[in-house]
Amino acid sequence: MNRKALMLTLLIAVAPSVAMSASVYKWTDEDGVTHFGDRQPVGSNSETVNVRSGTSSAASNNRPTPQERLGELEEQKRKEAEREKESAVEAARRKQREANCETARSNLEVIQNNARIRIEENGEMRYLTPEEIDEQRKKLEEIAAKSCEPESQP
C-alpha cells in the first residue's frame, strides 16, 4: 500500500512538469491553413512554437490588485471633490471681493460728490463734520484698495 501511495505521489509531482515541457508544433497544410498541435504532423514540415504561460511573476508583481486600483480611484475622486470644493470657495471669495469693491467705490463716489452727508445715530439724524468725512473717505479708500486689487495667489 505504501508503495502505491509513493508511486501516486511521485506521479502527481512529475505530471505538471511533463505537461509544461510538452512541445507545440505549427504547420501549414496544402490549402494554406495554419494548424497548431501537440504532435508533430507526419509528412509536413513543422516548427516548434515557444509557448508562454499567461502570467509571469514579474508582471504580477508590478500590476496593482483590483482592491489597490479601487483605493486609487477612490483617492482620485476624493482629491477631485476637494479641488471642486476649493474652487467653489475661491469663486465665492472672489464674488464677495467684487461686491465689496463695488460697494466701496460707490460709497467713495457719494462722499466725493456730496458736500454734506447725513447719518442716523442713536435714532437721530445728523450731518458728518468735514473731519469725519475725511476719515470715512480714508477708510473707504483702504477698503477699495484691498478689495479691488487682484487677489494674490498663494
Steps between C-alpha positions, in 0.01 A plus 500: 500500500781741587665423172183593307458824695865588438463428129178706479665792683799487267273488194300800624821696567651426158184542288496886493864522396442247222196697382694826505783351297264373228576645158256685279544473126391737225453400137319609189301251291479490119199739506702768686322453834722529808459230765631458853527169680678309771620229258736550212310442173612219270604605153500878566767742600430645843664730747499493878319792662616645829189519720498739794259482788244777550666652806852562610629582843648833383177614335283402793723686746476830310128498427279630783231278640136594437470619859806721463355644178167559677685680780684713245173588324337596829801715586479672160128566548565640848772732369278614212213573738743696719618703199140573400419607855808725507409651165144566627643669810737701280210608275292608802798691641556672163133599473507640853811704419335635185188598696713669769695685232185624328345613830818681608529677163137612503534626860818686404316659210220613734748651747693680224191639326303615804608786721276395787434145611225418743505189721270352761652466842309386810171551318583860405622638168813715491752629245861379492766758568770557234748309720262203525448508124879492444527211747223308320662574163832353622327188631312452174817552296674231706207260454491573127874451467485170688188368326563626147860393455559160335512220754852370556548128436646299791 
